[in-house]
């Protein structure tokens, strides 16, 4: 019986008693007084029971959590990320859920979506109600901001310019590296075929392009020398694929090309799954920085900003960074927990950053807009 049903029944009993005693005697008055006191106690007890009703929720791992008070509602977050972060998030999320439950006595569950960074970005803009996005490059977050889903200045809301995971570019070769490819300069040789995606349509391909350009800029060459070098390299690209996944399939499954550029973390993860991959980390490289952001419009709609922000902050903790490092991402900061894991990565002597080139807006305008540097390179092929 509900609280209000019990109130109604008590009221009916009270009225019957009033009618019986009609307050025509001291004895009747005292009897009525005692009944009133009893009803007050009963109503208070009902009210207390109503406040202690509990509900049961399911955590991120699918297991049933302990009951939680009804006035302490469960929270659900939607995380949208690029594909290769899944292994790290699968390890991190249960730890955050456990910590939040311990500190706030509240259950948090996650909806998760993984895919190519570009396609994930389009999905969010088209209506996928992400609360948190963890994407391959800042340009993708900027697109969501321009769609008015994220407030300007998102990169200043969290440490490290909102970069929460990072990697470097790797040069994947055929088994045994028969062409002896060791540096970016080797990709400009006449007898080498490189497989890569189109930077006009692929996020990772933009990083590939930037790694090639940066290899000249960081070794004393100006824009003209960088342009000449990158033009030679793209003349050695037999086909530009739509995305990185297609480029990997053409190289690995169809056996085309002598080299493939990929994220170091993707290669490490593939090796952990038992795949044999030969690769080189050139010692002049680019820091592939993966940002994270709160999707302001959605968290305000879902009223879960507090938990969303706490989750993002948790991703910067040594415990979470250790999980990223385990699956191939380079730690954003060296800590006692990540130092040993970081030591397994080849040292990079010279590391360029997006900031060296004015940020993603400047990079996009200079290299990838219609008629910009990349289109000029393609026109010379």
Residue pairs with C-beta under 8 A, 6 or more apart in sequence:
1 9
2 50
3 46
3 47
3 49
3 50
6 42
6 43
6 46
7 43
7 46
10 39
10 42
10 43
13 39
14 35
14 36
14 39
17 31
17 32
17 35
18 32
21 28
21 29
21 31
21 32
22 28
23 29
23 32
51 71
52 69
53 70
54 67
54 68
54 69
54 70
55 67
55 68
55 70
55 74
56 64
56 65
56 66
56 67
56 68
57 64
57 65
57 68
57 74
57 107
57 109
58 64
58 65
58 107
58 109
59 65
59 94
59 97
59 101
59 107
59 108
59 109
60 93
60 94
60 97
60 108
60 109
60 110
61 94
61 97
65 101
65 107
68 74
68 105
68 106
68 107
69 105
72 105
72 106
73 106
74 106
74 107
74 108
74 109
75 106
75 107
75 108
75 109
75 304
75 307
76 108
76 109
76 110
76 111
76 302
76 304
77 108
77 109
77 110
77 111
77 131
77 132
77 304
77 307
77 308
77 311
78 110
78 111
78 112
78 113
78 128
78 129
78 130
78 131
78 132
78 298
79 89
79 93
79 110
79 111
79 112
79 113
79 130
79 131
79 132
79 133
79 134
79 311
80 112
80 113
80 120
80 123
80 124
80 128
80 130
80 132
80 133
80 134
81 89
81 112
81 113
81 114
81 120
81 133
81 134
81 135
82 114
82 115
82 116
82 117
82 120
82 134
82 135
82 136
82 203
82 290
83 114
83 115
83 116
84 263
84 265
84 266
84 269
84 327
84 328
85 114
85 134
85 165
85 290
86 112
86 114
87 269
87 327
88 165
88 323
88 324
88 326
88 327
88 329
89 112
89 134
91 323
91 326
92 314
92 315
92 319
92 320
92 323
92 324
93 110
93 112
95 314
95 319
95 320
95 323
96 108
96 310
96 311
96 314
96 320
97 107
97 108
97 109
97 110
99 314
100 106
100 108
100 307
100 310
101 107
101 108
106 307
108 307
108 311
113 120
113 123
113 128
113 130
114 120
115 123
116 202
116 203
116 243
116 244
116 245
117 135
117 136
117 137
117 140
117 203
117 204
118 140
118 201
118 202
118 203
118 243
120 128
120 133
120 135
120 140
121 133
121 135
121 140
121 141
121 143
121 144
124 130
124 133
124 144
124 149
124 295
125 143
125 144
125 147
125 149
129 295
129 298
129 301
129 302
130 295
130 298
131 294
131 295
131 298
131 299
131 302
131 304
131 308
132 292
132 293
132 294
132 295
132 308
132 311
132 312
133 140
133 141
133 144
133 292
133 293
133 295
134 164
134 165
134 290
134 291
134 292
134 315
135 141
135 203
135 290
135 291
135 292
135 293
136 203
136 204
136 207
136 288
136 290
137 203
137 206
137 207
137 288
137 289
137 290
137 291
137 354
137 360
138 155
138 162
138 289
138 291
138 354
138 359
138 360
139 203
139 206
139 360
139 363
139 364
140 203
141 150
141 154
141 155
141 162
141 291
141 293
142 360
142 361
144 150
144 293
144 295
145 151
145 152
145 154
148 297
149 295
149 296
149 297
149 298
150 293
150 294
150 295
150 296
150 297
151 296
154 162
154 293
154 294
155 161
155 162
155 291
155 293
156 162
157 293
157 294
158 164
158 292
158 312
158 313
158 316
159 316
160 316
160 332
160 333
161 289
161 291
162 291
162 292
162 293
163 289
163 290
163 291
163 292
163 332
164 290
164 291
164 292
164 312
164 315
164 316
164 324
164 332
165 265
165 290
165 324
165 329
165 332
166 287
166 288
166 289
166 290
166 329
166 330
166 332
167 263
167 264
167 265
167 266
167 288
167 290
167 328
167 329
167 330
168 263
168 264
168 281
168 285
168 286
168 287
168 288
168 330
168 348
168 351
169 207
169 208
169 211
169 261
169 262
169 263
169 264
169 282
169 285
169 286
169 288
170 261
170 262
170 263
170 264
170 267
170 279
170 280
170 281
171 181
171 182
171 184
171 187
171 259
171 260
171 261
171 279
171 280
171 281
171 282
172 251
172 259
172 260
172 261
172 262
172 267
172 277
172 278
172 279
173 179
173 181
173 258
173 259
173 278
173 279
173 280
174 258
174 278
175 276
175 278
176 278
177 278
177 280
178 258
179 186
179 189
179 191
179 192
179 258
179 259
180 186
181 187
181 192
181 258
181 259
181 280
182 280
182 282
183 215
183 282
183 284
184 211
184 212
184 215
184 233
184 282
184 284
185 215
185 229
186 192
187 194
187 212
187 233
187 236
187 259
188 229
188 232
188 233
188 236
189 236
190 236
192 236
192 258
192 259
193 236
193 237
193 238
193 256
193 257
193 258
193 259
194 233
194 236
194 237
194 257
194 258
194 259
194 260
194 261
195 237
195 238
195 239
195 241
195 247
195 250
195 251
195 256
195 257
195 259
195 260
196 205
196 208
196 237
196 240
196 241
196 247
196 260
196 261
197 204
197 205
197 208
197 240
197 241
197 242
197 243
197 244
197 246
197 247
198 205
198 240
198 241
198 242
199 205
199 206
199 208
199 209
199 367
199 368
199 374
200 368
200 374
201 242
201 243
202 241
202 242
202 243
202 244
202 247
203 244
204 243
204 244
204 262
204 263
205 240
205 243
205 244
205 247
206 363
206 367
206 368
207 263
207 286
207 288
208 261
209 230
209 367
209 368
209 374
210 286
210 352
210 354
210 357
210 363
210 367
211 261
211 282
211 285
211 286
212 229
212 230
212 233
213 226
213 230
213 367
214 284
214 285
214 286
214 352
214 356
215 229
215 282
215 284
215 285
216 225
216 226
216 229
216 230
217 223
217 226
217 352
217 356
218 284
218 350
218 352
219 284
219 350
221 229
227 373
227 377
230 377
231 377
231 380
234 377
234 378
234 381
235 380
235 381
238 256
238 257
239 250
239 256
241 247
241 250
244 262
247 260
248 260
248 262
250 256
250 257
251 257
251 260
252 260
262 279
263 288
264 279
264 281
264 328
264 330
264 345
265 327
265 328
265 329
265 330
266 328
267 277
267 279
267 328
268 327
268 328
269 327
269 328
270 277
271 277
272 327
272 328
281 345
281 346
281 348
283 346
283 347
283 348
283 349
283 350
284 348
284 349
284 350
284 352
285 348
285 350
285 351
285 352
286 351
286 352
286 353
287 351
287 352
287 353
287 354
289 353
289 354
290 329
292 312
292 315
294 305
294 308
294 309
294 312
299 305
299 308
314 320
315 321
316 332
318 335
318 336
318 337
318 338
319 337
321 331
321 332
321 333
321 335
321 337
321 338
322 337
322 338
322 341
324 331
325 331
325 338
325 341
325 342
326 341
330 342
330 345
331 338
331 341
331 342
334 342
354 360
354 363
357 363
357 366
358 366
365 372
366 372
366 373
367 373
367 374
368 374
